[in-house]
Structure formats: C-alpha cells, structure tokens
Amino acid sequence: MLLLKKYLSVGIINTLIHWSFFYIFLLFGFKQSQSNLIAFVIAVTFSFFVNGIYTFNSNVSLLKYVMYVVFMGGLALSVGYFSDKIKLPSIFTLITFSIISLAVGFLYSKFIIFKEIK
C-alpha cells in the first residue's frame, strides 16, 4: 500500500508537469498528439527517476529509461492521435491519458521496469 501511495504522490506532480507542458505546446500551435507526446517525455523523465529511486528503491539505467519512454510514449501518442482523429477537446486527451498512464504505468513499472530480481 505504501508503494502505491508513493507512486500516486509522484503521479500527481507528474500530471501537473504533463498538463502544463501540454497546454504550452498547444498554445504554440502543436497538434494534440504532438503536444501530448512532448509533454509526456518531459514529465516521464521526472517521474522515471523519482519513482525509480524514491518509490521502487531501484537502480535506474538508460536502458530502463528508454524502455519506459518508448512504451509509455506510444500510449501517449495513441491517445493524442485518437483525440485528434475524432476532434475531441484537449481536456479529454489529458484526462484519458492521465487515467490510463497511472494504471498502466504503475503495473509496467512494478512488474517490468523496476521489478525486484530475487
């Protein structure tokens, strides 16, 4: 339970970072898919290192970082693409991706990226 609480606390800060940059890039004329992907990469860099060290008490590496960014970045791009395609409001993109990435990101982090090898 403590692990999930730590992950959620980092997730709140990560979400604030993501949403802020998402809207900044939209203001500069980027599409939702592009804005979501770029904002994600900025936010995921923060959350990867903080979750790796603080939440999961694990070693971080370039390989783990790349694996995480590629997997979760594909998810970010997919949600943004879907929103662009059916012309949904940007808030839908943010809420949907935040919910999906919280659940999928936790499972992916716990069981693949920061899995304890015994």
C-alpha angles and dihedrals in degrees: 000000000000089000091056092047091053091047091050093050091052088044092058092054090042090053092051090051092046096047093046094052092041091061093042090057092045088054088055091055102261119145119251092254092053094042092049093049095047093044089048093054091052093047095041092055088059095044096043094059096038093047093043094052104026106029104032099022088223139138116266122213140174091250093053090046093051092046091051096045094047094049098042092037089058088054091049092049092047094053091047092047092051090050092049092047096055094032098239121170116270092244087066090056092052098045094044095047093044092054096043094044093049093057099034093039093053093050093044091048096046100043104030117013101036098020113152111239110211 
